[in-house]
Amino acid sequence: MDMMPIRILLADDHTVVRDGLRALLERQPDMTVVAEAADGRDSVRLAVEDSYDLLTDREREILQLVAEGKANKEVAGLLNISLTTVGTHRTHILQKLGLHSVPDLILYAVRKNIIS
């Protein structure tokens, strides 16, 4: 069974320390660094304002297209993937973000400046 990797937001005021920690952590198959911050204030902002639940590029692409009002069939055609795959990704996106509908997804995308 594949488990989702542990998502890490690195925070340290020394770039060399962050670089070293990132290099060590990214060698671990069950860990991924999703963001870096140079101070505590920035790390809190990143943790509160940004969602790191969508870790794959494909999920971000589908979020963008669905939030723009594209139907699953249109998304599938644009990304050259199956309709079932789009539906599966869309379901995972809603679950990961704690949303229940496409209008919720659109509102989320507007609030996060994914769409305007």
Rosetta silent file (secondary structure, phi, psi, omega in degrees, C-alpha in Angstrom):
SEQUENCE: MDMMPIRILLADDHTVVRDGLRALLERQPDMTVVAEAADGRDSVRLAVEDSYDLLTDREREILQLVAEGKANKEVAGLLNISLTTVGTHRTHILQKLGLHSVPDLILYAVRKNIIS
SCORE:     score description
SCORE:     0.000 S_00000001
   1 L     0.000  126.117  177.018    0.000    0.000    0.000 S_00000001
   2 L   -81.797  130.702  177.319    1.422    3.386   -1.015 S_00000001
   3 L  -105.749  150.242  176.427    1.169    6.012    1.682 S_00000001
   4 L   -66.381  141.677  179.770    1.219    9.728    1.067 S_00000001
   5 L   -68.534  156.123  173.906    4.593   11.215    1.902 S_00000001
   6 E   -70.523  126.878 -178.617    5.071   13.352    4.976 S_00000001
   7 E   -95.074  130.180 -173.408    4.835   16.974    3.834 S_00000001
   8 E  -122.795  133.131  170.656    7.404   19.310    5.373 S_00000001
   9 E  -106.742  110.430 -178.757    7.581   23.092    5.557 S_00000001
  10 E   -82.674  133.593  177.087   11.228   23.965    6.337 S_00000001
  11 E  -135.048  119.054  174.666   11.846   27.086    8.398 S_00000001
  12 L  -163.207  145.609 -177.628   15.282   28.433    9.265 S_00000001
  13 L   -80.964   -5.044  178.946   16.906   31.821    8.881 S_00000001
  14 L  -107.522  117.436 -178.448   20.060   30.316    7.374 S_00000001
  15 H   -58.634  -40.883 -178.228   19.805   29.331    3.722 S_00000001
  16 H   -63.255  -35.576  177.518   22.674   26.866    3.993 S_00000001
  17 H   -67.842  -46.097  177.879   20.903   25.043    6.828 S_00000001
  18 H   -59.789  -42.726  179.652   17.643   24.876    4.839 S_00000001
  19 H   -60.997  -43.406  179.422   19.542   23.599    1.792 S_00000001
  20 H   -65.659  -44.419  177.981   21.231   20.894    3.847 S_00000001
  21 H   -62.887  -42.502  178.654   18.020   19.812    5.536 S_00000001
  22 H   -59.290  -45.765 -179.362   16.207   19.741    2.197 S_00000001
  23 H   -60.106  -42.290  178.838   18.941   17.546    0.699 S_00000001
  24 H   -67.982  -45.200 -176.071   18.713   15.107    3.626 S_00000001
  25 H   -68.856  -36.306 -177.589   14.933   15.016    3.755 S_00000001
  26 L   -72.634  -10.988  173.893   14.420   14.577    0.024 S_00000001
  27 L   -77.942  -17.046 -179.218   16.486   11.389    0.140 S_00000001
  28 L   -82.926  126.376 -176.658   13.760    9.854    2.291 S_00000001
  29 L   -67.695  -20.359 -177.324   11.123    8.119    0.166 S_00000001
  30 L  -103.335   15.551 -178.847    8.335    8.947    2.621 S_00000001
  31 E  -135.003  145.816  174.754    9.103   12.679    2.968 S_00000001
  32 E  -144.807  135.444  177.108    8.829   15.698    0.715 S_00000001
  33 E   -85.802  120.075 -176.395    9.671   19.353    1.345 S_00000001
  34 E  -101.106  -17.597  179.439    6.732   21.415    0.106 S_00000001
  35 E  -164.407  161.769  176.151    7.894   24.905    1.104 S_00000001
  36 E  -132.762  146.428  177.685   10.664   26.880    2.759 S_00000001
  37 E  -136.176  144.670 -178.133   10.556   29.946    4.973 S_00000001
  38 L   -87.786  -13.053  178.717   13.338   32.208    6.196 S_00000001
  39 L  -154.416  171.615 -177.664   11.632   33.082    9.487 S_00000001
  40 H   -63.424  -40.145 -179.373    8.797   32.099   11.785 S_00000001
  41 H   -61.557  -44.005  179.593    6.425   34.779   10.547 S_00000001
  42 H   -66.435  -38.397 -179.873    6.848   33.620    6.941 S_00000001
  43 H   -66.361  -38.539  177.177    6.391   29.973    7.911 S_00000001
  44 H   -65.335  -42.913  178.167    3.126   30.740    9.715 S_00000001
  45 H   -59.029  -46.231 -179.880    1.905   32.730    6.701 S_00000001
  46 H   -63.306  -42.226 -178.297    2.747   29.853    4.376 S_00000001
  47 H   -66.699  -37.734 -177.733    1.088   27.294    6.621 S_00000001
  48 H   -80.643  -45.101 -172.179   -2.092   29.348    7.011 S_00000001
  49 H   -83.314  -31.781 -173.028   -2.457   30.847    3.539 S_00000001
  50 L  -106.478  146.475  176.400   -1.231   28.079    1.313 S_00000001
  51 L  -102.287  126.387  177.580   -2.512   24.574    0.872 S_00000001
  52 L  -106.968   15.289 -179.570    0.098   21.890    0.494 S_00000001
  53 L   -74.340  -23.788  179.268   -2.482   19.138    0.220 S_00000001
  54 L   -97.228   97.991 -172.139   -2.267   19.099   -3.583 S_00000001
  55 L   -98.919   -8.692  179.258    1.191   17.683   -4.118 S_00000001
  56 L  -104.510  149.026  176.404    1.051   16.584   -7.597 S_00000001
  57 H   -62.463  -37.212 -178.720    1.266   18.827  -10.636 S_00000001
  58 H   -63.092  -40.941  177.973   -1.632   16.946  -12.227 S_00000001
  59 H   -63.505  -40.091  178.879   -3.950   17.771   -9.302 S_00000001
  60 H   -65.020  -39.918  177.470   -3.022   21.439   -9.566 S_00000001
  61 H   -61.486  -45.653 -178.354   -3.701   21.381  -13.326 S_00000001
  62 H   -68.099  -40.063  175.129   -7.094   19.788  -12.815 S_00000001
  63 H   -56.089  -48.360 -179.457   -7.954   22.183   -9.989 S_00000001
  64 H   -58.129  -49.663 -175.741   -7.134   25.110  -12.272 S_00000001
  65 H   -68.502  -42.033  178.403   -9.214   23.804  -15.183 S_00000001
  66 H   -65.491  -41.823  179.327  -12.224   22.765  -13.098 S_00000001
  67 H   -64.555  -27.501  176.586  -12.167   26.098  -11.263 S_00000001
  68 L   -78.652   -1.549  176.421  -12.185   27.841  -14.663 S_00000001
  69 L    96.060    9.706 -179.980  -15.470   26.061  -15.355 S_00000001
  70 L   -74.866  139.032  175.866  -14.234   23.279  -17.619 S_00000001
  71 L   -75.525  158.661  179.755  -16.299   20.064  -17.657 S_00000001
  72 H   -54.067  -42.071 -179.074  -14.590   16.741  -16.876 S_00000001
  73 H   -62.576  -40.316  178.891  -14.793   15.715  -20.537 S_00000001
  74 H   -67.278  -41.795  177.547  -13.108   18.955  -21.611 S_00000001
  75 H   -61.061  -45.268  179.417  -10.372   18.564  -18.976 S_00000001
  76 H   -58.297  -43.609  179.018   -9.766   14.994  -20.134 S_00000001
  77 H   -65.710  -42.744 -179.034   -9.364   16.177  -23.725 S_00000001
  78 H   -65.060  -38.213 -176.110   -7.065   19.048  -22.822 S_00000001
  79 H   -96.899   -0.763  179.509   -4.785   16.888  -20.664 S_00000001
  80 L    56.439   46.761  176.219   -5.042   13.781  -22.857 S_00000001
  81 L  -129.337  167.936 -177.304   -6.222   11.602  -19.955 S_00000001
  82 L   -75.790  157.644  177.023   -9.338    9.510  -19.450 S_00000001
  83 H   -60.823  -38.112  178.538  -12.615   10.869  -18.149 S_00000001
  84 H   -63.331  -41.001  179.140  -12.367    8.414  -15.239 S_00000001
  85 H   -63.041  -42.420  177.640   -8.917    9.747  -14.314 S_00000001
  86 H   -60.852  -46.554 -179.945  -10.236   13.316  -14.255 S_00000001
  87 H   -61.041  -40.334  178.379  -13.125   12.264  -12.038 S_00000001
  88 H   -64.266  -46.564  178.215  -10.800   10.434   -9.670 S_00000001
  89 H   -61.617  -43.518 -178.531   -8.453   13.423   -9.399 S_00000001
  90 H   -62.300  -41.858  176.972  -11.379   15.796   -8.883 S_00000001
  91 H   -61.785  -44.660  178.745  -12.762   13.595   -6.088 S_00000001
  92 H   -62.697  -42.171  179.423   -9.330   13.455   -4.413 S_00000001
  93 H   -59.571  -48.766 -179.845   -8.920   17.243   -4.696 S_00000001
  94 H   -60.209  -43.461 -179.881  -12.289   17.855   -3.041 S_00000001
  95 H   -64.550  -46.633 -177.518  -11.496   15.357   -0.280 S_00000001
  96 H   -63.062  -34.843 -177.932   -7.997   16.704    0.385 S_00000001
  97 H   -91.280   -2.156 -179.758   -9.243   20.286    0.588 S_00000001
  98 L    68.818   32.153 -179.258  -12.308   19.397    2.660 S_00000001
  99 L  -105.334  162.426 -173.965  -14.648   20.729   -0.021 S_00000001
 100 L  -121.963   -9.738 -175.747  -17.992   19.294   -1.090 S_00000001
 101 L  -155.855  167.095  176.770  -18.830   20.733   -4.492 S_00000001
 102 H   -63.948  -40.863  175.135  -17.467   22.431   -7.585 S_00000001
 103 H   -57.894  -38.532  175.299  -18.781   25.844   -6.398 S_00000001
 104 H   -60.971  -41.262  179.604  -16.774   25.313   -3.175 S_00000001
 105 H   -63.291  -41.862  179.077  -13.756   24.486   -5.342 S_00000001
 106 H   -64.591  -44.660  177.974  -14.210   27.661   -7.395 S_00000001
 107 H   -60.608  -43.324  176.222  -14.483   29.774   -4.245 S_00000001
 108 H   -57.617  -47.477 -177.735  -11.326   28.124   -2.884 S_00000001
 109 H   -63.117  -36.357  177.271   -9.500   28.849   -6.162 S_00000001
 110 H   -68.208  -44.814 -179.256  -10.537   32.510   -6.069 S_00000001
 111 H   -64.299  -32.254 -179.736   -9.454   32.911   -2.442 S_00000001
 112 L   -92.964    8.437  179.833   -6.074   31.306   -3.194 S_00000001
 113 L    59.805   30.444  175.104   -5.597   33.430   -6.342 S_00000001
 114 L   -78.253  -37.597  171.354   -5.563   30.342   -8.535 S_00000001
 115 L  -131.184  163.618  179.058   -8.189   32.035  -10.688 S_00000001
 116 L  -120.763    0.000    0.000   -9.486   35.595  -10.621 S_00000001
